[in-house]
Amino acid sequence: MNPAALFDLNDKVAIITGGAKGIGKACSQMLAAHGARVVIADFNLDAAKETAQLIREAGGQAKAVACNVLEDSDLTGLVETTLAEFGQINILVNNVGGGGAGRENPATLSVEEFAHVFQLNVFSNWRLAQLCAPHMEQAGYGSIINMSSMSSINKSPAISAYASSKAAINHMTANLAFDYGPANIRVNAVGPGAVRTDALASVLTPEIESTMLAHTPLQRLGEPEDIAGAVLYFAAPVSKWVSGQVLFVNGGGVQTLD
Ligand SMILES: NC(=O)c1ccc[n+]([C@@H]2O[C@H](COP(=O)([O-])OP(=O)(O)OC[C@H]3O[C@@H](n4cnc5c(N)ncnc54)[C@H](O)[C@@H]3O)[C@@H](O)[C@H]2O)c1
C-alpha cells in the first residue's frame, strides 16, 4: 500500500459545477490542492475566474468556463472545452443546486417552479454525468459526486420541491452506480447540513441559527471546506471500492429552517 497515493489527484481532471463560490469553490480548491486540474463551470464567469486565479496563485491548475447547467449546449460545450484544455475527464462534482429554503408553499408554488427545481438539481446532474461518463471510461478512472442535502431525509414545511429533488439525487446516485460501475466509474453523493455560504446567509437569522446549534453535537454550522473534504474522499483513489453511497456531513446533527 502507498497511502499518500490514495489521496493523489495529480493525473486527474475534475469538473466542478457552481465551482466559483460557496461549497463549489471549496471543492475546486481542495481538488486542485491535491493535484487535480480543475474546470470551474459557473454562470458567474467573473467569480469563476477569480477562483481559478486563486488556485493558480496557490500553485494549482484551473480553468474557468461560463456554463449555465440549465442549458444543454452549455453542458456539451463544457465537456468539449475540458477535453480541449486538459485532454481527459476523471471527476465530476455536480454541485449546482437550489430552491427550497422554506419558500415552497404548495398553495402558491406553480408546477413550473416545481419542475425548475428538478431541472436544476436532478436533470442537469444526470445529463452531465451522461456526457462525462464515456470520457471517464476511456480514461480508466471515473468518480461522479452529486451534491445532495440533509433536506433529502429531513421532513420540514415549505420545502417539498427542493427536498424531494435532493431525495431523487440520493436514489439516482445509488442506481447510476450500477449503470456506470462496470466502466470503473463510481457514483456517490455528499449531503451537507447547514453550511455558511451566500445561499444560507439569505435565509439564516440568529434565532434559526441557535435552534440549529441546539441540534448539532459539534456546536457549529458547517464551512465549505467541511463539505470539500468529503468530496475529496470520493474523488480520490482512497475510496476506490466505494460507490452508490450518500455521506451526510452535518456536525453530527440536523439543521432545519423551521
Ligand atoms: N449551503 C448549505 O447550507 C447547503 C446545504 C445543503 C445542500 N447544499 C447544496 O450545496 C450546493 C452548493 O450550495 P452553496 O450553498 O455553495 O450555493 P451558493 O449559492 O453559495 O453557490 C452556488 C454557485 O453555483 C453557481 N450557480 C448557480 N446556479 C447555476 C447554474 N444554473 N449554472 C451554473 N452555475 C450556477 C453560482 O454562481 C455560485 O457560484 C447546492 O447543490 C446546494 O443545494 C447547500
The ligand as an SDF file (V2000), in Angstrom:
LIG
                    3D

 44 48  0  0  0  0  0  0  0  0999 V2000
  -25.1660   25.9280    1.8990 N   0  0  0  0  0  0  0  0  0  0  0  0
  -25.8770   24.9780    2.5050 C   0  0  0  0  0  0  0  0  0  0  0  0
  -26.2230   25.0850    3.6870 O   0  0  0  0  0  0  0  0  0  0  0  0
  -26.2680   23.7360    1.7540 C   0  0  0  0  0  0  0  0  0  0  0  0
  -26.8970   22.7060    2.4610 C   0  0  0  0  0  0  0  0  0  0  0  0
  -27.2630   21.5440    1.7940 C   0  0  0  0  0  0  0  0  0  0  0  0
  -27.0000   21.4190    0.4470 C   0  0  0  0  0  0  0  0  0  0  0  0
  -26.3930   22.4230   -0.2280 N   0  0  0  0  0  0  0  0  0  0  0  0
  -26.1540   22.2270   -1.6630 C   0  0  0  0  0  0  0  0  0  0  0  0
  -24.8040   22.5390   -1.9750 O   0  0  0  0  0  0  0  0  0  0  0  0
  -24.7250   23.0460   -3.3060 C   0  0  0  0  0  0  0  0  0  0  0  0
  -23.9720   24.3690   -3.3140 C   0  0  0  0  0  0  0  0  0  0  0  0
  -24.6470   25.2750   -2.4680 O   0  0  0  0  0  0  0  0  0  0  0  0
  -23.9860   26.6440   -1.9720 P   0  0  0  0  0  0  0  0  0  0  0  0
  -24.6190   26.9760   -0.6750 O   0  0  0  0  0  0  0  0  0  0  0  0
  -22.4920   26.5650   -2.0600 O   0  0  0  0  0  0  0  0  0  0  0  0
  -24.5440   27.6690   -3.0870 O   0  0  0  0  0  0  0  0  0  0  0  0
  -24.0620   29.1380   -3.4460 P   0  0  0  0  0  0  0  0  0  0  0  0
  -25.3120   29.8420   -3.8530 O   0  0  0  0  0  0  0  0  0  0  0  0
  -23.2400   29.7230   -2.3470 O   0  0  0  0  0  0  0  0  0  0  0  0
  -23.1070   28.9080   -4.7070 O   0  0  0  0  0  0  0  0  0  0  0  0
  -23.6430   28.3410   -5.8570 C   0  0  0  0  0  0  0  0  0  0  0  0
  -22.6840   28.5320   -7.0440 C   0  0  0  0  0  0  0  0  0  0  0  0
  -23.3450   27.9390   -8.1730 O   0  0  0  0  0  0  0  0  0  0  0  0
  -23.4460   28.9010   -9.2220 C   0  0  0  0  0  0  0  0  0  0  0  0
  -24.6810   28.6140   -9.9620 N   0  0  0  0  0  0  0  0  0  0  0  0
  -25.9540   28.7540   -9.5150 C   0  0  0  0  0  0  0  0  0  0  0  0
  -26.8190   28.3830  -10.4740 N   0  0  0  0  0  0  0  0  0  0  0  0
  -26.0870   27.9830  -11.5490 C   0  0  0  0  0  0  0  0  0  0  0  0
  -26.4070   27.4910  -12.8270 C   0  0  0  0  0  0  0  0  0  0  0  0
  -27.6780   27.3430  -13.2260 N   0  0  0  0  0  0  0  0  0  0  0  0
  -25.3990   27.1230  -13.6660 N   0  0  0  0  0  0  0  0  0  0  0  0
  -24.1060   27.2780  -13.2770 C   0  0  0  0  0  0  0  0  0  0  0  0
  -23.7340   27.7950  -12.0820 N   0  0  0  0  0  0  0  0  0  0  0  0
  -24.7160   28.1230  -11.2220 C   0  0  0  0  0  0  0  0  0  0  0  0
  -23.4150   30.2600   -8.5330 C   0  0  0  0  0  0  0  0  0  0  0  0
  -22.9630   31.2730   -9.4320 O   0  0  0  0  0  0  0  0  0  0  0  0
  -22.4340   30.0070   -7.3820 C   0  0  0  0  0  0  0  0  0  0  0  0
  -21.0890   30.1570   -7.8010 O   0  0  0  0  0  0  0  0  0  0  0  0
  -26.1680   23.1160   -3.8270 C   0  0  0  0  0  0  0  0  0  0  0  0
  -26.4760   21.9430   -4.5610 O   0  0  0  0  0  0  0  0  0  0  0  0
  -26.9920   23.1500   -2.5510 C   0  0  0  0  0  0  0  0  0  0  0  0
  -28.3010   22.6440   -2.7460 O   0  0  0  0  0  0  0  0  0  0  0  0
  -26.0240   23.5890    0.3890 C   0  0  0  0  0  0  0  0  0  0  0  0
  1  2  1  0
  2  3  2  0
  2  4  1  0
  4  5  1  0
  4 44  2  0
  5  6  2  0
  6  7  1  0
  7  8  2  0
  8  9  1  0
  8 44  1  0
  9 10  1  0
  9 42  1  0
 10 11  1  0
 11 12  1  0
 11 40  1  0
 12 13  1  0
 13 14  1  0
 14 15  2  0
 14 16  1  0
 14 17  1  0
 17 18  1  0
 18 19  2  0
 18 20  1  0
 18 21  1  0
 21 22  1  0
 22 23  1  0
 23 24  1  0
 23 38  1  0
 24 25  1  0
 25 26  1  0
 25 36  1  0
 26 27  1  0
 26 35  1  0
 27 28  2  0
 28 29  1  0
 29 30  1  0
 29 35  2  0
 30 31  1  0
 30 32  2  0
 32 33  1  0
 33 34  2  0
 34 35  1  0
 36 37  1  0
 36 38  1  0
 38 39  1  0
 40 41  1  0
 40 42  1  0
 42 43  1  0
M  CHG  2   8   1  16  -1
M  END
$$$$
